[in-house]
């Protein structure tokens, strides 16, 4: 029964990764309709909070939002670090190092998750898990870059921001597991996006932005918040609660990179060269390898 539950968790995280792979489509459409990166980030988080609040209250009632202070703190950390601070770090990394290098740096997240899980949950880093992590990082990097990285825009501070973004992202599986151990995923998601929205509102000061926003931006922003954000993270948190080893989570979710590469080819006619295709195969191979049991002699 436990194995069946865990397999369901793997599937939910895998589906979340697929939905996250569509993020590029929404961001590109938002940009084409005149939305800045700051506005795009804020609308995504704010709309996701409203969507999740309505769903949670409708499904479980207002009383479901009354949770112990300790669980509320976990949700706050999830929203502030894994959504708010992560967005800021990643935005700076993109500006200072470029999209390609930032994507590569973000792919160190599974390594951080494995190390933190070892410290907090005593999860063993077996040779299978270690090999899968290495293959996953290499695969994600190749899928995103095709093996071509321009060093013209690299800065040390930008690299540090990229690594910091990867670390914040890696904590999603850790804090999500802690926060979701006693309360349901809907409440966790609602509170995490509330705290993220407050953080981004204070940091980005949306009241200083233009008050006239194209209708298309509102529509795309809402869909962006609904599909890869609200639904994606609900699936993710529900899956995290069922998976015993948190270090496996980001590797399974890395299917996001594969979906993003395929959608880039299908929608924007981006070319997938041999190295990109090799990266996709390595990512999928790492997911399979990560879920192989360690045979004992």
N, C-alpha and C positions, 0 to 999 in steps of 0.2 A: 504493500500500500504506500509506504514511504517512497519507494522508487518511482511509482506512478505519479505521486504528487510532485516529486522533484523533476520528473520529465515534463510535466505540465509547466513547471516553473521555467525550465529551459526554453520551452516553446514560447512562453509569454515574453521572455527577454529577447528571444530571436525575432518575434514579431515587432517588438518595440524597436529593435535595431533597423528593421525594414522600414518602419514608419519614419524613423530619424533620417534614413537615407534620402527622404524627399525634401528635407529642409532646404537644400540648395535651390530647389525649384521655387519655393515660397520667397526666399530671400532675394533671388534674382528678380522675380516679378514685383516684389515690393520696391526694389531699387529702380526698376524700369518705370514705375509709376510715381517716382519722385520722393520716396521715403528714405530718410537717412538711416544709417546703421543704428544710431541711438534710438530713433523712433521705432524702427523695426523691432529691436530688442524689447523696448518697453511695452509696445502693443502686444507682442507675443506673450509676455509674462502676465500683463494686466488682464487681457482677455481670458487667458488660461485660468487665472484665479477666479474670475466671474463664472466661467463655464463650470468649473469644478465645484464652486460654492453652491450653485443652483442644483447640480446633479446630486451632491452629497446631502443637502437639506431635503431634497425631494425623496431620495432613496432611504435615508436613515433618520431624518428629522433634525431639528436644531440641537437637541440634546447630545447628538453624536459629536458635536464640536466641543463639548466640555470634556477635556482630557487632563490628566495629571500634569503638573508643572514640568516634571522631568521629561515626559514625552513631548510637551510643547517646546522644550529647549532643543530636543533632537530635531524636531520639525524646523525650528528656527535656524539651526546650523545647516540643515539640508538646503533651505532656501537661500540663506546668506552666502554660504561657501560654494555650494554645488551649482547654484543658479546665478546669484548676484555677482559675487567676486569672480567666479569663473568667467562670466560674460565680459567683465572689465579686463581681466588679464588677457583673455583671448583676443579681444578687440585691439589692445595695445600691441600684442604679438603680431597680429596681421599687419598693422600699420608699420611696424619696425622691421619685420623680416619677410613679409609677404605671405600670401595665402598658402602657398605650397609648403614652405618650411614650417609654418605654424601648424599645418595639418600633421606633418611628420612629428613635431615635438609633442603634439597632443596624444600621439599614439604610444607614448611611454606610460599612459594611464594604467594598463593592465599590470605592468611591473610594480607600480606603486601600490595597486590594490593587493597584489600578492604579498608584498612586504608588510603592509599594514595588517593584513589578515593573519599573517604569521605572528605578529606581535600581539594583536588583540584577541584573536580567536584560536591561536596555536595551530593554524592550518599548515600542514606540512608542504614544503615545496619539493615535490618529487621530481625525478629526472623527466618524467613524462610532462608534468606541468611546466617545468623550466624550459624544456624544448618547445612546447606549444607557445609559451610566452615569447620566446625569441623569434620563432617562425611568424607569429602574429604581428609583432612590431615590424619585422622586415616586410611582410606581406602588405600591411596597411601603408607603409611608406612607399613601396613600389606601385601599389594601386593608385595612390594619390599623386605620385610624381612621375611615374614611368622611368625612374632612375635618373631623372634630370633635375638637378638643383642648382639654381643660380646663386652664387655667393656674393653677388654685387650689393644686395640689400641687407646682408646679415649684420646684426649688431649684438653685442654681448647682452645688453639690457633686454633686447627683444627676445633673445633665446631664453633668458631667465623668466620673462613673462610667459613664454610658451610652455616651459617646463612647469611653472606654477599653475598654469591653466590645466595642464595634464594632471597635476596632483589634485587640484580641486575636483576635477571630473572623476578621478579615481575614488574619491571619498563618497561618491553617490551610492555605490554598492554597500560600503561600510555603514554609513549613517542611515541609509535606507533600511538596512537589515535591523539596525538597532531601533530605529523609530517605528518600524512596522512589526516589531515582535509582539506588541500588545494592542495596537490600534489598527484599524483597517486602512487599506491603501488609499481609499477615497479621502479620508480625513488627513492622512499624511500628505497627499498631493495638494489638497486645498490649502493647508497651513504653509507648506513649503513655498507655494507660489504667492501666498499673501506676503510672507516675509521678503521674498525676492522682489516683489513689486514695490514694496515700501523702500527697500534698499536702492533699487534702480531709480525710483522717483526722486529720492534725495540726491543721488549721485548725478543723474542725468538732467534733473530739473525740467521735466517735460512742459511745465508752464511757461518756459522761455522759448519753446518751439512755436512754429507758426500754427495758429489756430485753424487755418484752412487746410484741410486734408482731403485729397481726392476720394471720391466714393469707392473707387477700386481698391485704394489702400485699406480702407476699413474692411471691405469684404475679404480681401486676401489675408489681411492681418487676423481676422476672425478665424478663417480656415486654417491658417498657420498655427494659431493657438489651439484649435480643436483637434486637428489630425495628428501631426507629429509631436505636439506638446502635451495636451491634456490626455488624449487617448494613449499616446506613446508612453508617457510616464506612468499612467495607471497600470498598463501592462507590465512595465518595468518593475514597479514597486511590488505588484502582486507576485511577479516571478521571483524577485529577490527574497521575499518572505519564505518561499518554498525551497530555495537552493541552500544546501548545507555549507558549501564552500564558496565564499564571496569572491575569491580570486578567479573563479571561472566566469563570473558574470560579465566583465568588460570584454573578454575574449569572444563570448557568444554574441554580445551586442555589436561587435566590430563588423558584423554583416552590413552595418550602416555604410561603411566605406565601399563595399562591393555594390550595394544598391545605388549609391551616389554616382559611382563611376559608370554603371550601366545606364542610368537615367541621363547622365551627361551625354552619352553617346546617342541615345534614342531621341532625346528632346532637343538637344543643342548641337547635334552632329559633331560632338567632340570625338577625336580619334582615340581608340584604345589600341595602343601598340603592344608588341610582344611582352615588354616588361610590365605594363599595366595588367595584362592578362595573367602573367605569372604571379603578380601580387595578389590578384583575385583568387587564384587557385591556392596560394599559400594561406590566405586568410581562411578560406573554407576548410582547408586541411588542418589548420590550427584549431578550429572549432571542433572538428571531429576528434583530433588527437587529445584535446583537453578533456573530453568526456570519455576517454578510454580508462577502464579500471586498471590499477596497478596489479599485475599478476604476482602472486607470492609463491615462492618455491618452498 
